[in-house]
Each structure stands twice: as C-alpha cells, then as structure tokens.
Amino acid sequence: MPSAIVVGSGAGGSVAALELVRAGFDVLVLEKGRNLLPGLGGSRPVGSLFGNDEVKAGRWFENQDIVLEPRTSRTQAEAQQGVARSFIGDVNTLPTTVGGGTVHWDAKTPRFWKQDFAGRSLYGPVPGANLADWPLSYEDLEPFYDEIERRLGVQGDVGAMPAATLAQAPRRHQFVMPPNPPMYAGTLFAQGAAAAGYHAYPFPMAINSTEFDGRPRCNSCGFCSGFGCPINARGGAALNFLHPAIRAGAELRARTLAFRIDLNAKGTAARGVSYLDDRGRIHHEQADVVIVAASAIETARLLLLSATSHAAHREGLGNRSGQLGANLMFHFFTLAAASFASNVHAWRGPSSTFTLDDLVGPFRGPEARAAGMPYLKGGNCEVGAGVLLLAEAQLYASLQGLVGAPHKDAMRASGFREHLAAIQLVGEDMPQLGNRVDLDPGIRDVYGFPVPRITHSSHPFELASSDFLGPKLTAICDASPGVVASQVLPTASVGGPVGTAHIMGTARMGHDPSSSVVDPWGLIHDLDNVYLADGSVFVSAGGFNPTLTIMALSLRMARRLAG
C-alpha cells in the first residue's frame, strides 16, 4: 500500500486526503493547529467550538498566536533600502486549525474565468509585473469544478447568471441546490445595480438552501463569515472531505508542526517529513509521497526551511528558478458603504447573497492609459454585507472615538449595524517578483524556526483599478432604494495583506523549471514525489475568491497521482 503525508488540512489538503485514501493510499494528515470540530471522523454529527461566538476573534481559537508565532513584513522600498522588517505580528494569519480557512469562511465559490488562465497571451504584459499564462486552461479544470461543487453542495441558479459570465465560465449542470432566500440589503443593492445598468445574480455558495448530505438548510442566523456554523448548514474542507477521509482510514494528527521535508541521499525525492508534536518532540515520518497544502505563505516557508546541500535545493526545494516565495498576491479589495434611511438588516443571513461580474474587465479606456497601464481589471462583487453587534461597538470606539454615554447613544441608534450595508469588490493583483515570502534573518518563532517575512507593495495596476472602479460601486449604492449617503474606500485604504484573506502565488506552476516551481500537476520540479495543493501554485490571482479553484486543482492533482 503506497503511503502519503499531507501537510495541512484545509481546502487543498483535505481534498487530496480523501481522493488518495479512496485510491488505496495509507494517508497521514499533519495539521499544525488544533481540532476544534468535535466528532470529526466519527459516526456522530460534527460540531463546532466557536459557532455564534462574537468574541472568539480575540481568543485565537483558530488562528496562530502572533506573539509566539509572528510574521514580519516590509515594503519593497524598505527592502531596497536594506530594512530587515518594519512590522512584527499579524500579517494575514489565516486559520491554523483542522479544516483551515473553511472552518469560518463565507463559502463563496465562484469559478475563475477562461481569461484568468491566459491573461498574458490575451492582453499582453503589464509594466513591472511578472505575468505568465497558466499551463492549463479552464476546460482542463471544468470537470473538477463540477465535482467539487457537487460534493460541497453549492447553491445557485445557472438561469440567472449573465451570458457574459457563462461565456467565460461555462457550466454543463445546474447547481445542486437553488439559491438561499435573498437578504433584504442585498435585494436593495441588486435593484441599484439594475438601475445602474448592471446585473446582480445569486452568489454561488457552499451553503445549504435545502437539506443536503444529511445536514439542514441555512436558517440565515447572521453568524456566518468568521464563525463556525452551529448547525453545519455550510460546507467546507473538514466537513465534506476530511471527515469522510478519516472515516475511510486516513489518520489526522493535530498540533503537529512540519518543519522539514526530508530528501533521499541523491536529493531526487522526498522520503518523509520531520515534525514537532504538541510537546515539542521531534518525529520523522516516512512516506512515498508528500503533499504540501499549508497555504501560500506557510508552504513557501516550509520549502525554504527544507533547503539542503544538493545543488538543486540549496535555496529551498524547487527553487532552481529563484521564484520560490516570489509572485505573492493578495486580492485588492475596494469597499463601498451605503447608509439607508431604514433598517436593512444587513447582518442577517450569509454575508452576501448576490454578486455581479460587470466590473471584472478588462477595461482599456483612457483611465488605463492615464495610469500607464494597458488595461485595468477588477473582479466579482460581494453585494450586501453588514456587521454584527460587537463589531459595531468596536467601530464606534475605534473610528469615532466614542466612549461612555455617546457610545451608548450610537449603539441605540445603530447606524452601522441596522442602517449600513456594503458592496465589496474583489480585484485582481499583479504578480511581482519583489512581492515575496522569505525567511526572516533575525526573528524566530517559539519553536526556534525563522518566521516568514512578507515583502509587499501594491502595484500601480491595483491602485489605478481601484480608483477607477470605486465610483462605479458608489453609483450602485446611490441608485439603491432608501440610500441617504455612500462612501467608497479604495484599496489604498483596505487592500494588501491587511484587506484580504486571499493569498496566492509563491510557488507558481509552469512547464519550464527555469521560470516556475511546480509542473502543471503541482509536482515540484527536480523532485519525483513532492506535490503542492494550495494557492501557492496560482500563476495569476484572477478576480474571484480562490478556494474553489484550490480544491479543483488539488482534486486534479490527486486524481492523477492516484492513477
């Protein structure tokens, strides 16, 4: 029986674990974080230890401790000036827990478009960006999109999707469930979008609108994005993939920190993984195949930590191209907030029940030429999000400096929670060689390992695209019934590592080992048996939430590996 070690139990790792164990592999999943899902892998329903807990964000339930395991960051300009770091702490620390980010995602599952896989060929280079085509097409990934959606249980309505969207992301099947009842704020924004000449439609989401897979339908409680679902109406990596993988024989070891991929004497293949257990003891586990799915930042870190004396791996595994850690991408976000005269209940239900694709682009008008860009580009819009009670209280205190009686008066009026709703644009970042992850030369974590250092500066492409598209968001807000005021926050205010949980790049895929880290199947160049199964392999960011694409790529890789 062949054996496989999967490092990471999130979107990519869980999908690979299920596929391989069903193909007869002896699968071991190593997860750095805790298991907060009682019943996972057993016969009883899976639970959650932080559903509906508004203060859990400050308890580090699922995220790494930023004091014991910080990250560091700096800008490209600071790097050029020799500044080692300008910040130590929380630099986009995604959930470090069993199930990864899907333990509390908002379950949006758009597909990448055809143009996202061939942007360099279709639209040409962008000055200062390291653009390349993917070594695969939408058609290569389409059947795996279909399969992941069926297993997750994705709701939607093909009949309501615009023709332009279906031309770029064709679908052969209707969604397995119809859309959720639309939230009121989203409905008002959808009317505003129509008045502005745009087409909003139900957002594809891995949230049950009917009973599915033995789990109930969503009850629109409002504690969705950022929370564990208390009734398991939301799909995810742990529930839909890791849970059946464990029941089929895969082993999960939580609280295990993989710190090195061990190579054979020739440096041509991995023979296993070295890791620390929850008591700090070192273990060496052997396997025929190693799959790394620790997220773009942590995967790059692990490959860098695994450098050896072999000529091909002195600068990290798969780094013959010098691009390991490079091309780090964070979607740029542009936010437009609208204040309504009446209570629009924006906090109720999933965080967004509508989307629109009219602002994906590319846009090649005078705004692009004025910015020195061949084109500008955005992405899908998340239409209708709001805030919960504790977040509202924090906003009054932090943004307006209110304390005491004025703070109580603001909470009673509830301008932010009951009367405010937002549209959020997910925009495509440009890959840059200067935006990268490396090992900090002077800061180590509590275990004694160098922490990842993030060097990042926004490309003029993102800033110009956000400035161009922001007014279009406010036009939608202003055309929505009942809006009394609106304001846009461009990516300069809410973008970069702080503004998004979407992390991509650092180990891009490609045919040529001189310009990529892995091949089109995720196999590291120069190694026979080490695969990557997370957002690190992305060649471009697209303008869409990346989780579905991560899962589809992982399934494609594991299906081939399993024969």
N, C-alpha and C positions, 0 to 999 in steps of 0.2 A: 504494500500500500504506500503510494507516494505521500510525503508529508509537506505541509505548507505552514509557514508562520506569517500571520497577517499583523502588521503593526498599525494599530488604530482601529477603532470600532465604529467610526462614523459612516457617512454616506458611501464612500468607496469601499472601505474595509469590510463592512457588513455584507454588501452585495457580493464581493469576491468570496467571502467566507461561505455563504450559502451555496453559491454555484460550485465551489470546489468540494465541499463536503458531500454534496449530492452526486458529484462525479467520482466519489470514492477516495478522496484525499483525507488524510489524517490532519485536521486543521486545528491550529492553536492561534487564538486571537490575544494579542498583548495590548492592553489598554492602560495608559498612564493614569487616568483618572479613576474615580470611584464609580461603583454601580449604584445609581440612585433609582433603579427600577426594580422593586421587589417583585418576585415571581418570574423574572425573565428566564426563559429556558425551561420553565416548569409547566405543569398542567393547569395551573390557575391563571386567571387574567393578570396581565402585567400592570403594576401600579406605578405611581409617581410620587416622589417625596417632596415635590415643590409645586404642585398644581395650586393655582389661585393664591400663591404666597407673594404679596406685593413687596415685601422687604427682603426677599431672598437674594436679590441682586447684590446686596451688600454683605451677604453671608458667605460668598464664594462657594456655594454648593457645587456648582458645575464648572466654574472657571478656575484656572490655576491661580495660586496665591502670588500676587505681584510683588510682594516683599521677598518671599522665599525663592520665587522663580520669575524674576522680572525680565523684561526685554528692554533693549536700548534703541534709540533712534537718533537720526540726524538728517539734515537736508543734503542734497547733492553739493550745494555750495559749501557747506561746512566740511564735507568730505574732501573737497578740493583744497580747502584751507588747512587740512590736517587735523580737524577737530575729531576726536575719537567718538564722542557722543554728546548730545545736548539734552537728552532726556533719559531717565531710567524709571521704569514702572510698567504701566498697562499700555502696550502697543498692540491693539487689536487681539486681545487674548480670547480666542474662540473657546467654546465649552471644551473642557478637558474632562470628559466623563464618558461612560459607556453610552454609545449612541451618538456621540459627537454633537454637532450643532443642531441635529434634527430632534434632540430632546426638547428644544424650545423654539424651533423655527416657526415661521408663519406659513410654511408648507406651500409656498408659491412655486409652481412647476412649469414655467414657460420653456419652450424649446429654443435653442439657438436657431438662427436663420441660415439659409444657404449662403448668403453673402458673408456671414461671420467666419466661414471656413476658408474663404478665398478673397479676403479683403485686399491683400497686396496685389493680386492679379487683376481684380476688378477695378480698383480705384487708385492704384499706384502708391508710391511711397509718401510718407509724411516726414517732413524735415525733423531730424532729431529723434525719431522713433525707430525701433528695431522691428519693423513689421515683417511678417512672413505669412505664407499660406499654411494652413494645417495640412498634414499628409493624409487626410481623409476628407470625405465630403458629408453633407447632410444625408445623402442616400445611404452611405455606409452605416450611419448611426440610427437611421429611422426605425429599423425593426427593434432595436434595443430601447429606443424611446418608448415604442409601443408596449414592450414587455414590462419595463419598469413602471409605467403608468398603470398597467393592469394590476400589478402586484401591490403598488402603493394604494391604489384606489383613488384615482384623480377625477374630480368632478369638473364639469364644463359643458359647453354646448357648441359643437362644430358649426351648427347652423347660424349661430350668432356671430361667428368670427368673420372679420373683414376678408374680402377676396385677396387683398394685398398681403395679409398675414398668411393665408393659406397657400399663396403662390410661393412664398419664401419658406414656409414650414408646412408642407403638405401633410395631410392626415388621411389614412385609409379607414379609420374606425371612429365611431362616435365614442365619447368618454364613457366610462363605466357607470357614472352617476350624473344626474342633472345638477345644475348649479344650486348652491345654497339660496335661501331667501335673501334678496339683496338688502344690505343695510341702508338706513334712511339717508345718511350723509352721502354714501356712495351713489345713491339714486339721484340726489340733487346735483352732484358733480357730473353724473352721466348726462343729465339734461343740459348742464352748462357746456359740456363737451360737444353735444349735438348742435347747440346754438352757435358754437364757435367753429363748426364745420368738421368736427372730429367724430370718431366712432368708438365709444366705450362698449365693452362687452364683458361677460362674466370671466373673472380671472381663473384659469386652471389652477386648482389647489388640491393637495392631498388631504382633504378634509371630507369626512363622510357627510353627504347630504341625505343619505338614506342608510339604513343598516347595511353594513358591508363587512365581510370577513368575520362575522360574529361580533362586531363592535357597533355601538349605537351611532345614530346620526348626531351631528353637531347641534347643540342647543343654544348657540350664539351667546354664551355667557360673557364674553368680552375678555376673558383671561386666556389669550391665545398666544400671540407673538411674545416671546420672552418667558413663557411659562410651560410647565408640563401640563398636558391635557388631563384633567381629572377623570374624564370618562373614556379616554382612549378613542375619541372620535377622529383624531388626527393621526395620519400615517407617519412613518419615519423609518430610519435605518434600523433602529433597535427592534421596533415592533414588527416590521414587515420582513426583515431579512435576518437579523442576528438571532432573534427569538426562535424562528424555525431552524436556523443553522445549529444552535445549541441542542435543540430537541433532536436533530438528526445526527448528533455526535460530535460537533465542534466543541472545543474547550475554550472558555473565556477566563483569562487571568487579569483581573483588575488590579490597580495600584502597582503596575509594573512599568518601569521606565526603560525603554530600549535606548541604549546609548552607543551601540556599535553593531554594524553588520560585519560579521566575521567572514573573511575570504579564505579560499584554499591556498595552498602553497604557491601555486602559479599565478594567483590573482585573477583567475578567469571566471570564477563562480563563487557564490556565497555558500558557506557550509552551515550557517546559522546566525543567531542573534544573541548578543550579550545584553542582559538587562538587570536592573535593580528591582528587588521586591519591596514590599511596604516596610520592611525592617532594615533596608539598606544593604541587604546581602546580594552579592553578585551571582548571577546564574548564566550559564552558557547553554543555549538550546539549539540543537541541530535540526536542519530541515533540508528537503530537496529544493524547495522554492521559498523565496522571501518576497512578500508583497508589502510595500510601504504605503500607507494611507493615513498619514499623520497630520495632514493639511499642508498647504504650500510652504508656510514658514518653517514648521517643525520637520517636514520631510527634507527640505534643504539643509537644515541644521544637522539632522541625523546623517545624511550623506557626507557632509563636511567633516563631522566627527569621526567618520569611518575611513578617513584617508589612511593610506598605507605607504610603504616604501616602494611598491610597484610603480613603474614608470607611468602607467595609465591612471593611477589613482592617488598620486602624491598631493593633489589639490582637492581631493574628495572623489567619491565614486561617480563615474560617468561625467567627469569634468574635463575631458580632453578638449572640448570646445571652449572652455573658460566661461561657459554660460550657466553653470550651476549656481543658483541663487539669484541670477540676473532676471530681468524682464518681469519683476514683481509688479502686479497690477491690483489696484483696488478700484472698484466701480466708483465713478464720481456721482454724487447724489446732488440733486437740485430740489429744493423744497419750496412749495407754495402753500401758505396757510391762509385760510379764509375764516372770517368771523361772521356768524349767522345771527340774525335777529332772534331766532327761536332756538329751542333745544333740539339739536340734530342727532343726539345720541351716538356720536362718532365713536365712542369707546366700546359700543356693543358689537358683538359678533367677531368674526375673523377680522384681522387688521385692514383688509382691503378686499372688497368683493367685486370690484371692477378693475379693468386695466384698459389702456389704449396704446396702440402702436404707431400712431400718426407722427410721433416725434422720434422715431428710430433713425430716419435718414437713410443715406447721406444727403446733406444739404450743400449745394455747390454754388450758392449765390454770392452776392457782394460781401455778406458778413464773413464768409470763409476767406475770400480774397483779402479783405481788410485785416484779418488776423494772420495773414501769411500762410494759410492752410489750404490745401487743395479741396478740402471739404470739411464739414463739421458733422458730428453724429451724436445721437442721444441713445435712447433705449426705451424699454417699456415703462409705463407709469403705473404706480400703485395708488389707486384712487379711493380716498375716503377714510384714511386712518385718523385715530384720535389718541387721547392719553387717559390713563387711569387716575384714581384718586391720589395716591401717593406721589406719582409723577407730577400731577398738577400742583400739589403743595410745594414740591421742590422747585418747580418752575417759578412760582411766585416769589419764593425766597431767593433764588439764585439770579433770576433775570431782573426782578423788580426791587429786590432788597427789602421785601415786606416782612415785618415781624409783628408779633402781638396782635392787637385789635385790627389793624389794617389787613393783616394776613387772614384773619378770620372772616373779615368782610369780603375779601376776594374769594375765599373758598365758598362762602354762601352764594355769591353771585355766579361763581363757576364759569367765568368767561372762557377759560382754557379747556375745560372738560366737556361742558354741556353745549357750548356755542362755537367751539373751534374745531375745524377739521382740516386735513391737509391732503395735498397731492404730492407724491414723491416720484421724481424721475430717476431711474437707474441708467446711468450713462456709461459709455464705453471708454475705458482708459487706453492710453497708448503704451505698449511695452517699450521700456527704455533699458539700455544696458546699465545705466547709472542707478536705476531703482533696483535694489538688490538686498538679499539677505546674506550676511556672512557671520563669522564667529567673533564676538566682541573680544578684543585682546586683553581687556582688563577687568571684566565683570564676569563672575561665575555665580551659578545658582547654588542652592543649599546643598546640592549633591556634589558640587565641585566641578561641574562642567561649564564651559563657556556658554553664555547665553546668546541667543540670536540677536544680531544688530540689524536694524532695518534702516536703510538709507533710501529716502524717498522725497521726491519733489514732483509736484503736478507738472504735466506737460502743458504748453500753451494751448494745445488742442482741447484739453478738458476745460480749461478756464474759458476759452472762447465759446465752446459749445454750450457751456452752462449759461454764460451771459446771453447767448442768442436764444436759447430755449426757455429760459426763465420767464420772460414776458408772455410767452405762449401759455405757460401754466397759469399765470395770473389772469389771462384773458378767459380761461376756462372758469376760474374762480368767480370772476366778476360777472360772468354770464349765468351763473348758477342761481336758482331761485332763493331769495332770502339772504343773500350775502350783503353785508354792510361795509366790509373792508377786507383787503387782502394784502399780502406781503410775500415777496419771494426771497429766499435765502440761497444764494448761488453756492457753487461748490467751493469757492474760496472760503466760505464760512462753515460748510458742513461736510466737505469732501475729504479725500485722502484716507489714511488709516483710521482716523477718528470717526469718519462719517459712514463707514460701511463695514459689514461683516463678510463681504465677498472678497476672498483672497485667491489670486490666481497667478500662474507663471512660476518661475524659479527653476523649473526642470522641463522646459518645453520639449514637445515631441517633434520629430522630423526624420527624414530619410538619411540625412547627412550627419555623421558624428562630429564633423568639424563645426556645425552650427546648431546642434541640438544635444539634449541629454539622454533622451529615450527615443526608441523607434516608434512607428505608428501604432504599436500594440502596447506601449508602455514599458517595454523591456529596455533596461539601461544598456547603452552602447558599451561594449567591451566586457560585459558580464553575461553569462549564459542563463541566469535564473533569478534575477532581481527585477521586479516589476513595480511601477508606481501606479497608484489607483486613486488619485485625488486631484484637486485643482492645480497642483504644481505642473501638470503636463500641458496646460492650456497654452496655445500659441497666441491667442488674442482673447480679449475679455468679452467681446460681444456687448450687447446692451440688455442682457437678460440674467435673471437670478441663475446661478451656476449649478445648483445642486442636482437637478435632473440630468444635466449633461455629465456631471461627475459620475452619477450612478450608471448612466448608459455606457460611458467609456469603460467603467470597471466591469460591467457585465460582458461587454465585447471582449475585453482582455481575458477575463476568467473563462469565458466560453471557449476561446481559442486554446488557452492553456490546458483546459480540461479535455480537449480533443473533441 
